[in-house]
């Protein structure tokens, strides 16, 4: 059952308990509403953390790729084959990490 549904049911139980003077129903309803509200807030915080982490990964991957491209071009200009190869390798690593992070983001968000 969804958190919203549990909140509504809990609120209804609490209201009914208030109307009938049934303390047990009041407490049960209040507890059900509180637990559902807390779970809802936890899920929202988790989604926000995952979004922020995904953005940080993208920024890091982009920076690594740009650094590799610069190193590759500098190696080409300087005639340094080793530096050029290192730049290509760094760009390739960044592209692989970006694809991996993209897949992680898709997998993490599929359950929400």
Secondary structure, 3 states (H helix, E strand, C coil): CCHHHHHHHHHHHHHHHHHHCCHHHHHHHHHHHHHHHHHHHHHHHHHHHHHHHHHHHHHHHHHHHHHHHHHHHHHHHHCCHHHHHHHHHHHHHHHHHHHHHHHHHHHHHCCC
